[in-house]
Amino acid sequence: MMEKIHIFQDLDGSEMGLVKGLLQSREYDPNEMIYREGDKGDSLNIIEKGKVKINKTMIQGDQFCIATLRQGDIFGIMSFLDGSDHDATIISDQKTKLVILRKSDFDTLSRTYPSIASKILRRLAIHLASIVRNMNSQYIDLTHLMFRKGK
């Protein structure tokens, strides 16, 4: 399974073996909170099985689902990279199994095997760039729709 995850695709067999040794797994029942908006972020989470919802708290205090992630998807990237608090609440939508890479373990890997860490970070950067491009496209479409309706 892990060999299919795009952030690990540049690793050779021995490098993948080292990374696998750092990974932890955890299972969640349906509707179980994985973390809450504002919680400290310290891990990169990969969905091995199941589905999660990403929720944002609105001004009124209610939760709004902004995305659903499935097997193979990754979340917690920004907090993993910059140490910021999570900016969304993650809730399992069904029985879900996560593979988790703790920031402290990744930092140790970075010091010991910088070339492995570099390969993973490069793939994370590509992944984030793809997300930004997609969001920009959606923003442009929405802006176009709003101005078009105003005519």
N, C-alpha and C positions, 0 to 999 in steps of 0.2 A: 504493500500500500504506500509506504513512504517514498518509494522510488518514483511514484507517479505524481507526487506533489511538486509543483513547478519550482518552488524555492530551493529544492534539493536536486534538481535535474542536472546541475553542473558537477555534482560530486561523483567521484569514482567509488568503487566498491569499498575500499578501505576507509575513505573519508565518510561515506555513508554509515559504515559500522561505528565509527567514532561518534557521529551525531546521534545515531540510534541509542547509544549508551547513555546519552544525556536526557532523552525524552521520557516523559512520564505520561501515564494515561489516567483518565478519570471518566466515570460514567455519570450521567445525569438522567433523572426521571423526567417525564413530560411536565412542562410548566415549572421546572426548577430553575431558580435564578442562578446564573453562573457568576455574574457580577453586576453591580449596580453603578449607574452613572455617578461619577465622583469618587468611586473606589480607586485605591492606588493600583496602578498597572505594573505588573512585573513579569508578564509572560506572553508568549506568542502561542496562539491556540489554533489548532488544525482539526477540522471536523473529520474524524475517521468514519463515523457512522451517525446518521440522524440528521437533524435540522434544528437551527436556532433562529430566533427572531432578534433583530436589533431594534430597540425601542428608544425613543427620545422623550424626555419629559417636556410637555408643552407648558406655556405660561399658566394655564389653568391647573396644572398639576397632573393632568391625565397623561397616560403613556400612548405614544403614537408609533406604530411599527413602520420603520423607514426601509427595512430590507429583511429578507429571509435568506439565510446561508445554508448550504447543503454540503454533503460529503465532498471533501477535497478543498473546501473553502477555508480561508484563514481570517482570523480576527484578532484584535488587540495590537495591531501593528504599530500604530502611532505611539501608544503608551510604551510598548516594548522598545521602540527606538529612542524616544525622548524622555521617558520617565514620567510623563504627565499622567494625571488622573484620567480614568476612562471617561469618555464623553458620551457614552450611551449605556443603556442597560441591556444585558444579553440574557435571554431566557430560552431554555430548551423547548422546542415545539413538539418534540416526541422523544422517545428514548434515544439518548445521544451519547456517543463516546468521543472524547477529545484526546488528542495527543498534544502535550504541552511542553514547550521549551521555555524554561525559566531564564530570565534575563541574567541572573547571576551565573548560571551554567554557560550561557552564551558568552558572557564576558570572560570567563575562564578559558573557554575554547578560543576566543579571540587572542588572548595572550599566548596560549600554547601553540595554536595552529592558525596563525593569521590568514593563511591562504584559504582555508576552509571557511572561515568567517567572512572573508571578502567575497567568496562565491555566493554565499547565502545573502549577504547584504545587497549584492548586485541584483539578485533575483527579487528581493523585496523592493528595491528601487524601481525595477521594471514593473512590478505588480502595482505599486502606488502610482506610477505614471499612467498606467492603464485606467486605474480608478479615476484619476484627475481628468484624463481625456474624456471618459464616459460622462462624468459630471458636467464638464464644460459643454459637451454636446447637448445634454439634457437642459442645461441652463439656457443655451442659445435657442433651443426649440421652444422652451417655455416663454422666453422673452419675445420671440417672434410671434407666438400664439397670442400673447397678451396685447401686443401692439397691433396685430392684425384685427383682433376683435374690437379694438378701440376705434377703428376706421368707420 
